[in-house]
Structure formats: C-alpha cells, structure tokens
C-alpha cells in the first residue's frame, strides 16, 4: 500500500459492482465493505480520494430510445451507502472525468472522497481507450488498483490507466494485495497434501483450471454437473444427467494427465437423482455410480460425501471452486453444505489453509454462514479463476510493470 499521500490526489479503482434491486436498494454491500480498509488507510493518510468503478453492463441494456438507463446503473446509490460507512464526506460526480468531476476534484479536501459515475457509461472503458485513460490519469498524482474482481479485464480504468503512472506512483490496495498473497500461497507455496475441490455444471468452464491444478495438486475432488461428463468418458451410465459429449476426450485426457502426474482424482461414488430438474421431484439415491436412464444426478450422495470428507480432513491446503450439486434447491444442497462444513472443520481444527474462489462457492459459504470459519474468501470469481488457471491478470500486470 502506498504511503506519504497527505494532500495528494489518489485515484482508486474499486469494485462497487453490487446488486441493486428494482427499488434501487443495494441487496448485498459486501464489495463496498471489503474496500473499507484501503479507504480508511487513505483517509487516515489525508489523501484526496477519487474513486472509479463500473456497475453492471449499461451499454448492453439500453433504453428503447437507445439512451443509457441511468436510474438502473448509476453509482449514486453506492455513494450514499459509502457515506454511511466511512468517517469522511463522500461526494458523487454525475460524470466520469467531465466537468462535474473536475469541479469536485478541484475543491476536494484532505481525507475526502469523490465517487465518479459508472465507468461503463462510455464505450471507452471496455475498449481500453488510451486517450480516455490518459485524461482520467491526469485527475490524480497516484493510482491504486483495489478492484480484484475486475482485474482480469483489459479495460481503461483497470489496466490502461495504470500505464500512465511510474512504479513509484502506482500500487495495489489492501484488498487486491490480500487476494494476490492468498492466491500465491495456493499456487506457489502450498502445504501438502494440497487438495482442489472443483464443481459446477460444465467441464468446458473449468478446462484451464483443471489442467493447471493437475500440475500443482495432490488430490482433485470433482463434483457438480461436470462429474457426469467424466463418468460418460469412462462408459458409466449417467441417465439424463448433464453431459458435454464434445468434451469426453478432454475429460479422458485430464484423467490420464492426472494419473501420469500421480495426482489422485476423486469422483462421486453415488448420486442424489430426480426425474426432473425441480426441487419438488422425488429423490432417488443411487447405490453406485451408474444412474438409471430416466433420472438425472443433481447432487453427490452420502457415500461420496464421506469419501470426500476423508480427503479434505487429511489436507493442509484446500482451494474450492464450484458447488457439488444444485445447491440453490434445498433438496439438493446437502452435498455442497457438507463439503463446506468439512472445509471449515479442517481449517479450524487442522490448521489447514482454505481458499474459496468463484461466485457459486462464495455464495455457498455465505449461505451456510461459514465465511469466518475458512481462511480466505475471494471477492473475484472470474479473476480468481483466471489466476488459478495460471494466467497473468491485466490489472495486475499493469501495476507491476
């Protein structure tokens, strides 16, 4: 975190992409809360703080007349919420880098904050327009990127702008630094055994992740809908379960690579099934892997839970990305819940380091109220996924080079 910023104008890219309902009320302010340590640090230093963030995809949801839906995508409601959380005045600019911004910034006092309007109200943001980024860079003397959730985007305010500051005038915020430090523990210095738990619907969403984890892990637990593609690749019966037929060879190659690397792949050994993708459907638990033709697997079964728990409780490092079943439905949440509880148990009793990365895994940890029982919960789904895939994030690269 940069120091000696008293009276300095500091641009901070935050991730205030929070859910807002039809009544204009923020339904989850976690991302705002997570930014507070960085902001309070800057307030304490006496910096003049210029915040930038995106919210949603306003250019993809224009009004019928082609104009931007400002009532839905404006950050003004976020500025009001932030003002309730910090010990300093928070101003809101009705534009991003325009006249209103310039007027407010010129009158900003030490320790005060201005939040600029949604960066995505212009095409220049997602295009990474260097001219626009340079004009925004001129607003401040320093640039801090604390928006890990957007660090995988090559956008004007997440990456391009940083290139207009030298290494002495740019850096990471406390949240971004924590995200990168914890990911580094997973990828470069894991205590062993190191177990990755990967779930979700599709193998295609996790190809790069699985291929990279095979090079790092001792164990990989695979659950969720993607498990049935692995079963089909091994000629097991999967009934009406989700399956990517065009990824069967890929699943075989991942299994083969793991075998060659002496990495143990753990797949479910039973399933909770139903005839329809509905919470009210009658539940059938299979005896083994094979699933009858008229049923689909929607969660891991009790034998799988016990098998996976044994691996988890022996692990010293755990990364979890993706649920074990359709946990949004109460009747098919138990597999995900039990794995979450087991990760928490390993963390609390075995001194295991556990990182939860990915939107659905984070949602599950929050749903089961286990946030404080694991080592680290990432704020960036796509960004953490790409980091674990071994990619260099544009928002990170632009700061360190």
C-alpha positions, 0 to 999 in steps of 0.5 A: 500500500502506498504511503506519504499521500497527505494532500495528494490526489489518489485515484482508486479503482474499486469494485462497487459492482453490487446488486441493486434491486428494482427499488434501487436498494443495494441487496448485498454491500459486501464489495463496498465493505471489503474496500473499507480498509484501503479507504480508511488507510487513505483517509487516515493518510489525508489523501484526496480520494477519487474513486472509479468503478463500473456497475453492471453492463449499461451499454448492453441494456439500453433504453428503447430510445437507445439512451443509457438507463441511468436510474438502473446503473448509476453509482449514486446509490453506492455513494450514499451507502459509502457515506454511511460507512466511512468517517469522511464526506463522500461526494458523487460526480454525475460524470466520469472525468467531465466537468462535474468531476473536475469541479469536485476534484478541484475543491476536494479536501484532505481525507475526502472522497469523490465517487465518479459515475459508472465507468461503463457509461462510455464505450471507452472503458471496455475498449481500453481507450488510451486517450480516455485513460490518459485524461482520467490519469491526469485527475490524480498524482497516484493510482491504486488498483483495489478492484480484484474482481475486475482485474482480469479485464483489459479495460481503461480504468483497470489496466490502461490507466495504470500505464500512465503512472511510474512504479513509484506512483502506482500500487495495489490496495489492501484488498487486491494485495490480500487476494494476490498473497492468498492466491500465491500461497495456493499456487506457489507455496502450498502445504501438502497434501494440497487438495482442489475441490472443483464443481459446477455444471460444465467441464468446458468452464473449468478446462484451464483450471483443471489442467493447471491444478493437475500440475500443482495438486495432490488430490482433485475432488470433482463434483457438480454437473461436470462429474457426469461428463467424466463418468460418460468418458469412462462408459458409466451410465449417467441417465439424463444427467448433464453431459458435454459429449464434445468434451469426453476426450478432454475429460479422458485426457485430464484423467490420464494427465492426472494419473501420469502426474500421480495426482489422485482424482476423486469422483462421486461414488453415488448420486442424489437423482430426480426425474426432473430438474425441480426441487419438488421431484422425488429423490432417488439415491443411487447405490453406485455410480451408474444412474438409471436412464430416466433420472438425472444426478443433481447432487453427490450422495452420502457415500461420496460425501464421506469419501470426500470428507476423508480427503479434505480432513487429511489436507493442509491446503484446500482451494474450492471452486464450484458447488457439488450439486444444485445447491440453490434447491434445498433438496439438493444442497446437502452435498455442497453444505457438507463439503463446506462444513468439512472445509471449515472443520479442517481449517479450524481444527487442522490448521489447514489453509482454505481458499474459496474462489468463484461466485457459486462457492462464495455464495455457498459459504455465505449461505451456510454462514461459514465465511469466518470459519475458512481462511480466505474468501475471494471477492473475484470469481472470474479473476480468481479463476483466471489466476488459478488457471495460471494466467497473468491478470491485466490489472495486475500486470499493469501495476507491476510493470 
